[in-house]
């Protein structure tokens, strides 16, 4: 199985970000993935604790992104290798 795929053919989540200009502080991402997100003590926004969550957190991170009513959680997938097997550039 290619390293960028999980069992079942799902792409892994390589990294996660919260767009602080969109985040409205609902906290649903924290409820879905408390290992990855927390609410800021300074502002009413979510913070990312683990910007590169492991494969064991893929489902909860995907749920956090789906649950966010402000669409502030962004997931970035591993990129598959290029056609010659090399890592992609750019």
N, C-alpha and C positions, 0 to 999 in steps of 0.2 A: 504494500500500500504506500503511495507517495507520502512523504513526510508532512505535506500541507493538508492532508485529509485525515479525518477521524473515521472510526468505524461508522458505517451507515452513509458514507460519502459526504458528510458535512465538512465544510472548510473550518479550520480552527480560527479562533479569534487571536490574532497576534498582539493587538494592543487596543486600548480603550481610552477615550477622552470624553470629557464633559465640556460642552460649549457654555461657558459661564454667561455669555450674553443671552442665551436662550433659557438657561436653567431658572425655574421659578420656585425651587425649593420644596417641591412636593414630597420628596424623600422616597418615592416608590422604587428607585434604583437601589437605595440602601436596604429596603425591605427584601428585594429580590436577590441581592448579592452583597451582603454585609461584609464579606471578605474583601471586596473590591472597592466599595464606595462607603463614604461617611458624610454626614452633614458638617459643614464648616462651623467652627466655633465663633468665627468672626462675621461671616455673612450668611444669609439664608440661601445657600447654594450647596450642591453636592461637590465633594472632592473625590478624586481617584486615589485610592490607597495603593492599588497594584495596577500600574499602567500596562503591564504585560502579564495578564492572568494566565495561569497554566491551563492545559487542556481539561483538567478536572472541573474548571469553573466555566467552561464554555456555555453550558445550558443556562446557568444562572445569570451570566452576563448578557446573553441573548434576551432572556426574560426581562432584565433591567432595561434594555433598550426598547423593547416592545411596550413596557409599562409606562415609560416616560411620556406624560401628556404634552410636554413642551418640546419633545423630539430633540433633547439636548445631549443624549448619549450616543456617541459615535463609535462604531466597532470597525476595526481594520483587520482584514484577513491576511493570513500568510499568502504571499504570492507564489504561485507554482513556478517551478524551474522553467527556464527558457527552452526552446525546441531542441537545443543541443545538450540539455541537461545542466547548463550553467545557471547560476542565480540570475534573476532579471536585474537589469540596470535601470536606474532612474525611477 
